[in-house]
Amino acid sequence: MTLCDRERCTGCGACAASCPQNSITMVPDEEGFLRPSVVETCIECGSCRDACPVLQPGAPAEGGTTAYAAANQDRAARLASSSGGIFSLLARWVLTQGGSVFGAAYGRDFAVVHRRASSLEELEALRKAKYAQSDLGGCFRQVKELLEGGEQVLFTGTPCQTEGLRTFLGRPYDGLLLVDTICHGVPSPRVWQRYISYRREQDAGGAQPVAIDLRSKETGWPGYSIRFDYEG
């Protein structure tokens, strides 16, 4: 099966999630970016091509768009957020409706992974910006299963990821809220891990970080700072 050109592939994983044979896996390329890899069990059914946002681009919105500017009224929430704290408000609303929220969190060794939050306690890990390509794992299939069961879902990610989910689903769902982050390009997970290793050696003699904040406001709002906290 021929997928989209490598130069245009964003690594959203919609093709892998759509494959009924599980014949597509997302593996790191030479630069560390996750890319689809097709194995021999492929039956060339075309599901992956139908789900690819590059090969199946969405139609432009009719009638123009409307933009709003907003900020969380809770100052503590704004300080604990990367920007204006709107994600927290949207996510809390969806959770109070009995829904689920999907977003980027830090996994093992601070690898960036997408995961589901179904409670306010689990939501905390999804807050704040993480600047590396995230591993979506089985999130797309989880989202579809929840929507088919009538549950409300908020999914937040890069524009490529949200568009990948849209094409994977194949049709609109009333219970789905998609939230794009403003993206300036996604760094490689390999570069991110090298940066963490560099900071460990420079800051703490190789000690393992226990928390990372890439948009800390401890130095004020005009200029963000990066904060690493280490063991001990």
ZAMARGU-4260 file (C-alpha; in steps of 0.2 Angstrom, whole numbers, plus 5000, padded with zeros to 4 digits):
<rodrens>
0) 5000/5000/5000 | 5007/5017/4995 | 5004/5030/5008 | 5006/5049/5006 | 5023/5056/5002
5) 5036/5056/5016 | 5039/5075/5014 | 5020/5078/5017 | 5017/5065/5031 | 5014/5073/5048
10) 5015/5057/5058 | 4997/5059/5064 | 4994/5041/5064 | 4977/5041/5056 | 4982/5028/5044
15) 4988/5016/5058 | 4973/5018/5068 | 4961/5015/5053 | 4970/4998/5048 | 4958/4983/5051
20) 4973/4972/5050 | 4984/4982/5062 | 4997/4981/5048 | 5003/4999/5050 | 5014/5004/5065
25) 5022/5021/5069 | 5040/5019/5071 | 5054/5032/5073 | 5063/5037/5057 | 5082/5042/5056
30) 5078/5059/5064 | 5067/5052/5078 | 5050/5057/5070 | 5036/5044/5071 | 5031/5038/5053
35) 5020/5024/5047 | 5027/5007/5042 | 5017/4995/5033 | 5020/4976/5036 | 5016/4960/5026
40) 4999/4957/5033 | 4992/4972/5023 | 4977/4967/5012 | 4978/4984/5002 | 4960/4988/5008
45) 4963/5007/5006 | 4957/5011/5024 | 4973/5020/5027 | 4972/5031/5012 | 4954/5036/5016
50) 4959/5041/5033 | 4975/5051/5028 | 4972/5070/5030 | 4985/5074/5017 | 4976/5063/5004
55) 4959/5067/5009 | 4959/5086/5014 | 4944/5094/5021 | 4934/5106/5012 | 4936/5125/5017
60) 4923/5131/5029 | 4908/5139/5021 | 4902/5157/5026 | 4919/5162/5034 | 4924/5159/5052
65) 4922/5168/5068 | 4937/5171/5081 | 4935/5176/5099 | 4949/5181/5112 | 4946/5174/5130
70) 4956/5171/5146 | 4952/5161/5161 | 4945/5173/5175 | 4955/5162/5188 | 4972/5170/5190
75) 4979/5155/5198 | 4973/5144/5183 | 4981/5156/5171 | 4998/5156/5181 | 4997/5137/5180
80) 4994/5137/5162 | 5004/5140/5146 | 4993/5154/5139 | 4976/5160/5145 | 4970/5144/5153
85) 4955/5141/5141 | 4959/5122/5139 | 4956/5120/5158 | 4939/5128/5157 | 4934/5118/5141
90) 4941/5102/5149 | 4932/5104/5165 | 4916/5107/5157 | 4917/5091/5147 | 4922/5081/5162
95) 4907/5088/5172 | 4896/5082/5158 | 4903/5064/5160 | 4914/5065/5145 | 4933/5062/5142
100) 4947/5073/5137 | 4962/5068/5127 | 4978/5078/5127 | 4997/5078/5128 | 5006/5072/5144
105) 5023/5067/5149 | 5026/5048/5150 | 5041/5038/5155 | 5057/5049/5154 | 5047/5064/5149
110) 5042/5057/5132 | 5027/5066/5126 | 5012/5054/5124 | 4993/5057/5121 | 4982/5050/5134
115) 4964/5051/5141 | 4958/5060/5156 | 4941/5055/5163 | 4943/5064/5180 | 4949/5081/5186
120) 4964/5072/5195 | 4969/5065/5178 | 4967/5081/5169 | 4982/5090/5178 | 4994/5080/5167
125) 4987/5086/5151 | 4989/5105/5156 | 5004/5115/5150 | 5013/5115/5133 | 5024/5100/5128
130) 5036/5104/5113 | 5039/5088/5104 | 5029/5076/5093 | 5018/5066/5104 | 5014/5047/5102
135) 4995/5046/5100 | 4995/5027/5103 | 4978/5020/5102 | 4969/5037/5106 | 4960/5039/5089
140) 4952/5022/5092 | 4947/5026/5110 | 4939/5042/5104 | 4929/5033/5091 | 4923/5020/5103
145) 4918/5033/5116 | 4908/5044/5103 | 4899/5029/5096 | 4894/5025/5114 | 4886/5043/5115
150) 4900/5051/5126 | 4906/5068/5124 | 4925/5070/5120 | 4937/5084/5119 | 4952/5081/5109
155) 4967/5093/5109 | 4983/5092/5099 | 4992/5100/5084 | 4981/5105/5069 | 4989/5090/5060
160) 4983/5078/5074 | 4965/5085/5075 | 4963/5084/5056 | 4970/5066/5057 | 4956/5062/5069
165) 4943/5070/5059 | 4947/5060/5043 | 4949/5044/5053 | 4932/5046/5061 | 4925/5049/5043
170) 4909/5059/5049 | 4904/5073/5061 | 4899/5069/5079 | 4889/5080/5089 | 4898/5075/5105
175) 4916/5079/5098 | 4925/5095/5102 | 4942/5098/5093 | 4954/5110/5099 | 4970/5115/5089
180) 4985/5122/5097 | 4994/5135/5087 | 5009/5126/5080 | 5026/5132/5074 | 5032/5115/5069
185) 5034/5100/5080 | 5052/5095/5086 | 5058/5077/5085 | 5056/5066/5101 | 5074/5062/5099
190) 5080/5080/5099 | 5069/5082/5115 | 5077/5067/5124 | 5094/5074/5119 | 5090/5091/5126
195) 5084/5083/5143 | 5100/5073/5144 | 5110/5089/5141 | 5100/5099/5154 | 5103/5084/5167
200) 5121/5085/5165 | 5123/5104/5165 | 5110/5107/5179 | 5112/5093/5191 | 5126/5081/5187
205) 5115/5068/5178 | 5101/5068/5191 | 5084/5063/5184 | 5071/5078/5182 | 5055/5076/5192
210) 5046/5090/5183 | 5048/5101/5168 | 5039/5117/5164 | 5043/5124/5147 | 5032/5140/5149
215) 5035/5144/5167 | 5029/5161/5172 | 5040/5163/5188 | 5050/5176/5179 | 5034/5185/5174
220) 5022/5186/5159 | 5032/5196/5146 | 5046/5183/5145 | 5043/5165/5148 | 5056/5154/5156
225) 5060/5135/5156 | 5060/5126/5173 | 5068/5109/5177 | 5066/5102/5194 | 5077/5087/5199
230) 5077/5073/5212 | 5084/5079/5229
</rodrens>
